Amino acid sequence: MTKTVVLFDLGGTLVEYYGTGEFLPILEAAVQDVSCSLRERGLAPPAWDDVWQRALDENYEASDYRVRPLEDRLRRIFALEQLDHTEITICDICRTFMGPIFRYPRHRLACHPVTRSYPVSGSSAPKHGVHCVQNPTRTDRFTASAY
């Protein structure tokens, strides 16, 4: 009997994205990517010093640990209420912002014995293993790597 197995991980179980000390350079890259994306679309983001300070100000955990929606934080960071952003959607901005975070996943070695025990189907797939599938910046382009 064949079983289909799908493992879904946002980080911390099968995959690690970054350590605490690695976040500020990733945040800076994410903010720069959004600023460049806005400029490429003919939109003028606020001055870098203002954007970076707002990004640092938004970089905190809510005291009640509630989710703070990324789109709301990005609107405040980039003062998007003040921009005419008919050519760009908030989803585009979120995807661009998340790109640097999803560029650097590391598979957790402790999970390899378990993940390698599941067979993978498909003509181009290895005989055993789990594929890590992620969508860093676009909904129509996925990247995959085998464990």
C-alpha positions in Angstrom: 0.0 0.0 0.0 1.4 3.4 -1.0 1.0 6.3 1.3 1.2 10.0 0.3 3.1 12.1 2.8 3.1 15.9 2.8 5.2 17.6 5.4 4.5 21.3 6.0 7.0 23.4 8.0 7.2 27.1 8.5 10.6 26.8 10.0 12.1 25.4 13.2 11.2 21.7 12.7 12.6 20.4 9.4 14.0 23.7 8.1 15.8 26.6 9.8 15.8 30.0 8.0 18.0 32.1 10.2 19.3 32.6 13.7 18.5 35.6 15.9 21.8 37.2 15.2 21.4 36.8 11.4 18.1 38.6 11.1 19.2 42.3 10.8 21.1 41.8 7.5 18.1 39.8 6.1 15.7 42.5 7.2 17.9 45.1 5.5 17.9 43.1 2.3 14.2 42.7 2.5 13.6 46.4 3.0 16.1 47.3 0.2 14.3 44.8 -2.2 10.9 46.5 -1.5 12.4 49.9 -2.0 14.0 48.9 -5.3 10.7 47.3 -6.4 8.8 50.5 -5.7 11.3 52.6 -7.6 11.2 50.2 -10.6 7.5 50.8 -10.7 8.0 54.5 -10.7 6.9 55.0 -7.1 9.1 57.0 -4.7 9.6 55.2 -1.4 10.5 57.4 1.6 14.2 58.2 2.3 16.2 55.2 3.3 17.0 56.5 6.8 13.2 56.9 7.5 12.3 53.5 6.0 15.1 51.7 7.9 14.2 53.4 11.2 10.5 52.4 10.7 11.6 48.8 9.9 13.6 48.7 13.1 10.7 50.2 15.1 8.3 47.5 13.7 10.8 44.7 14.5 9.3 43.5 17.8 7.1 40.7 19.2 3.6 41.8 20.3 3.3 41.7 24.1 0.4 39.3 23.8 2.2 37.3 21.1 -0.6 38.0 18.6 0.2 38.0 14.9 1.0 41.4 13.6 0.0 41.3 9.9 3.0 41.9 7.5 0.9 44.0 5.2 0.0 46.4 7.9 3.7 46.7 9.0 4.8 47.2 5.4 2.2 49.9 4.9 3.6 51.8 7.9 7.3 51.2 7.0 6.9 52.4 3.4 4.2 55.0 4.1 2.1 53.3 1.4 -1.0 55.2 2.3 0.7 58.2 0.8 1.8 56.5 -2.4 -0.3 56.1 -5.5 0.2 52.3 -5.8 -2.3 51.3 -8.4 0.4 49.3 -10.3 1.6 47.3 -7.2 -0.5 45.3 -4.8 0.3 44.7 -1.1 0.7 41.0 -2.0 3.5 41.9 -4.4 5.2 43.9 -1.7 4.8 41.1 0.8 6.3 38.6 -1.6 9.2 40.8 -2.4 9.8 41.4 1.3 9.8 37.7 2.1 12.3 36.9 -0.7 15.5 37.3 1.4 14.0 35.2 4.2 13.2 32.3 2.0 16.6 32.4 0.1 18.5 30.7 2.9 16.7 27.7 4.3 18.9 25.1 6.0 17.6 21.5 6.4 18.0 20.3 9.9 20.4 17.3 9.9 18.6 15.7 12.9 15.5 15.2 10.6 17.4 13.5 7.8 16.9 9.9 9.0 13.1 10.4 9.2 12.7 12.4 6.0 14.9 10.0 4.0 12.7 7.1 5.1 9.8 8.3 2.9 9.9 7.3 -0.7 9.5 10.1 -3.3 7.5 9.4 -6.5 8.2 11.0 -9.9 10.6 10.2 -12.7 13.1 12.9 -11.8 12.8 12.4 -8.0 15.4 10.4 -6.0 14.2 7.0 -4.8 13.9 8.2 -1.2 13.7 11.5 0.5 11.6 14.5 1.0 11.5 17.5 -1.2 11.6 21.0 0.3 9.2 23.2 -1.7 9.1 26.8 -1.2 7.7 29.9 -3.0 9.9 32.8 -2.2 8.6 35.5 -4.4 6.0 34.4 -7.0 3.0 32.2 -6.9 3.8 30.7 -10.3 7.4 29.7 -9.6 8.4 27.2 -7.1 11.8 25.9 -6.1 12.5 22.5 -4.7 15.5 20.7 -3.2 15.8 17.2 -2.0 16.9 16.2 1.5 
